[in-house]
Amino acid sequence: HISNKQVVRYVRQESRGRLRKGLDLAGGVEFIINFTKDKDSLESDDRIAEQVRKIIDQRVNAQGVADANVQVVKGMNKISVNLPALSEADKADIEALIMMPAKLQFYEVHPDNSEEIRTYHRDPKAYRAPAGYRLDVIETERQGKFDREFILLKEHVPGDLAGQLSGKGIAVAGESTAMVRSAYATHDPLEGYCVHISFTAKGGALFGQLTKKLQPVGERKFRLAIALDDKVYSAPSINEAILGGNCQISGSFSQEEARVLAAAIASGNLPAKLKIDSVFSTSPQLGEE
């Protein structure tokens, strides 16, 4: 007959150095986060609070943090995030992930981008972008070498397919406007670590229409830029309409960067502006005993 104490002793010995103690045993840290809903939002404060709570909870859980506790502070526009004891580096990573808007955006690239950029390089100070376009840059790093590619992005206008796809995020509590179904980090033999995105039926249909519009005409190819929070990561040429409802973001990511970006996209766009009001150390509830 094996006693409970023997089982516990065995588990403790076998997991020594690998078992992360939760809040009850080791204490931890508490973030108090204030949120202000977007001005154009028609949602109630309670609805926004629950959306923010769910998104933060999903983001923290995506990091594999055991025993995380995310709650709305009743009567106030605040969220409490209790996490077990973390290193300073882990704490900074969690804070950055919580605060990341991760708005996914798509932009058509100017059809004569190469010629326009050659004109820009001849006299950058005198250059003026064509009406309806803005100048941006893609920064990449390959084997320690950094590269910058200038690019002209078409601004979003009402009814624009790229604009309709941008900034809607993943479904939260049955949200019907969501464009993204899931996102996860993956590894491509040529591109390295990437973020794979799967669209909802609505998002996939729009993405199919957009890539169909950008199909090659003869030898001429067109490009679609993919950005997160207004930072452009890639602008691939469209070889054919992409009707399967999937796309991939590449951009010289490390494995950790790809994982964090995927987690932020997959948990949805925050429907409010966040500010960390305070950070507290919390004592263990059962640890001393």
Residue, then its C-alpha position, 0 to 999 in steps of 0.5 A: h500500500i502506498s500512502n499519499k505522503q509517499v506519492v507527494r514525496y515522489v512527485r516532488q523529487e521527480s519534478r524538482g527544478r521543473l515544477r513551477k509553484g503557483l500563487d498559493l505556494a510561491g506568491g507572485v505579482e499583480f498588475i492593475i490595468n486601467f482600460t478606456k474604451d474606444k470613443d467610437s465603441l457602442e458597447s457597454d462598459d461591462r461588455i468591454a470589460e469582459q472582452v478585455r478580460k478574456i483577451i488578456d486571459q487568453r494572452v497570458n495563458a498562451q505564455g504557459v503561465a500556471d495559475a494565472n488569475v485575471q479578473v474584472v475589478k467590479g465598479m471600476n474600469k480596471i482588470s486585475v492580473n495575478l501571476p505566480a512568481l516570475s523572473e524580471a525578464d518573464k515579467a517584462d515579457i508578460e507586460a509587453l504581451i498584455m499591452m500589445p494591440a496587435k492589429l493586423q493590417f493589409y495594404e495594396v502596394h503601388p503597382d509601379n512601386s519599383e519605379e517610384i522608389r527609384t525616383y525617391h532615392r534620386d532625391p528623397k527630400a524633393y519626393r512626394a508620394p502619389a495621391g492616396y499612397r504613403l511611403d513606408v519601409i520594411e526592415t529585415e535581418r538575414q544572417g546578421k545583415f540588415d536590409r531596408e526596402f522602401i515601399l508605397l502603401k495605398e491608404h484605406v478608403p471606405g469600401d476598400l477590401a484591404g481596409q475591411l480586412s484590417g484591424k478586426g481581429i479574432a472572434v471574441a464571444g461570438e463577435s460576427t465582425a471577426m476576420v481571423r480564426s486562428a494564428y500560430a507560429t510556424h517554421d518555413p525552410l526559406e523564410g525562417y519563423c513565421v506567423h500562420i493566419s487562418f481566416t474566418a469564413k467572412g475574412g477568407a472570402l474578403f481575402g480571396q476577393l482581394t488576392k483575386k484583384l491582385q492576380p498577375v496581368g501578363e508578366r506584371k505582378f502586384r503585391l500585398a503588404i502585411a502589417l502589425d500595428d502599422k509596422v510592415y513585415s512583408a509584402p509578397s507578390i500575389n501569384e494567384a487568388i488565395l481562396g483557402g482562407n490562409c496566409q503567412i507573415s514572415g519578417s526575420f522573426s525569432q522563434e519567441e517573436a513569432r510565438v508572441l505575435a501569434a498569441a497576440i493576434a490569436s487572442g484578438n484586438l483589444p477594444a480599449k486603450l490600456k494603461i498599467d496603473s500599478v504592479f504589486s508583489t503578492s504573498p503566498q496564500l499557503g506557502e508559509e504553512 
